[in-house]
Amino acid sequence: MATETEPDSPAENGPADHSRSSPGTDQAERDSPSDSPDPEPATAAATAMKSASHREPGTPKVDLGKPADGTASAAPQGPAAKGSRSTAFLLTTGLVGALVLVSLVSAGYGAYDIPLSDVIASAQHRIGLGGAPLDRVGESVLWNVRLPRVVLALLVGASLGCAGALMQGVFGNPLAEPGVIGISAGAAVGAVASIALGLSFFGNWTITACAFVAGLVTVLLVYVLSRSGGKTEVVTLILTGIAVNAFAGALIGLFIFFADNAQITQITFWQLGSLSQATWPKVLAVLPCALLGLFIAPFYARKLDLLALGERSARHLGVDVERLRIALVLAVALLTASAVAVAGIITFVGLLVPHLLRMVHGPGHRFLIPGSALGGALVLAVGDLAARTVAEPAELPLGVLTALFGSPFFFWLLRRTRRKQGGWA
């Protein structure tokens, strides 16, 4: 089939004479895909951007980096895409192994040393797997003093770590922690008030009960005050939490001013955070709240990943953002209030652990939530072991120790993140 060479430039050769083309040639030109090429990618992108910039008022903005149909295919573009399953498995295995090792060492090491083999043998004997019991003193120290403290450290640490991961997911900010919405400050007001007023209606449980109830009431107060028009904006929630924190601090100062010396000493010790009063009844008191919060939190992992795409995108993908926020704030309140009620104020666990795991694995909440629980338990178990051994026979306050090492380490993480990634991990 004979074809004609088209002119290179209309200016030089004049307009093309289409009358000279044969019918076969015209049909070939219409059927050939090479004669009607698609726009270049850069040209297509520029055209789309130009169209988006001149869209009609009220037309939704098109994000060229995301699917426009609002289907579930947008989810892999979010934070859940980062971090492989193999990495999550290795991290989980490492955290569990480290937890077991630290728990055994913590149960045996102290003023009354118990060899690791004896700890394992005593545990085997208790559960009917052979082994041999220790002497009377050793059994009492291990089962009535050490193990309640180890188990309580694991529960409190897991609760704070999981609560921190949930808070950072809800607020979309890796610097968020449970204290932002006043849970810790509210629990502190309840505990300080019970000490300063000499309340004893629950006996030895009065301080714990008052702290737990006050923490929950504070969260509800913050939520009610920040709600407007049937919605709760994140910024309003944070600002309300800051105001409530300031008011709670003023109340604590007022109670301390009117307290006597013995009460001031007790208040100060409680505020510094410690597990020295750990008993099996306290473990049983915090266990239901901790297990309930840790059980329901992973079910919200996928919705938190979608929320990380933005509230508007999450709503288009079927997430009820308001209901999700209410459920997670209540879960955080349950976890944090129960932990603070039995251990006092312990900082940086809920802030540092999720941030560190996010840098290692990525922001996907399917691993981040359980990983933060394991990491928080590990951090608090190591911290409690250090608190009661580094200054023997004295014992350092656990909250002071976590803040002392957590603040510079977190500052280093921030500097590293900003330097290497140019933003938050």
Secondary structure, DSSP 4 states (H G I P E B T S, - for coil): ----PPPS-HHHH-S--GGGS-HHHHHHHHH-GGGSPPPPHHHHHHHHHHHHHTPPTTPPPP-TTS-SS--GGGGGGSGGGSS-HHHHHHHHHHHHHHHHHHHHHHHH-SSS---HHHHHHHHHHHTTSS-----HHHHHIIIIIIHHHHHHHHHHHHHHHHHHHHHHHHHT-TT--GGGGTHHHHHHHHHHHHHHTT--TTGGGHHHHHHHHHHHHHHHHHHHHHEETTEE-HHHHHHHHHHHHHHHHHHHHHHHHHS-HHHHHHHHHHHH---TT--HHHHHHHHHHHHHHHHHGGGGHHHHHHHTT-HHHHHHTT--HHHHHHHHHHHHHHHHHHHHHHH----SHHHHHHHHHHHHH-S-HHHHHHHHHHHHHHHHHHHHHHHHHTTTTS---HHHHHHHHHHHHHHHHHHHHHHHHSS--
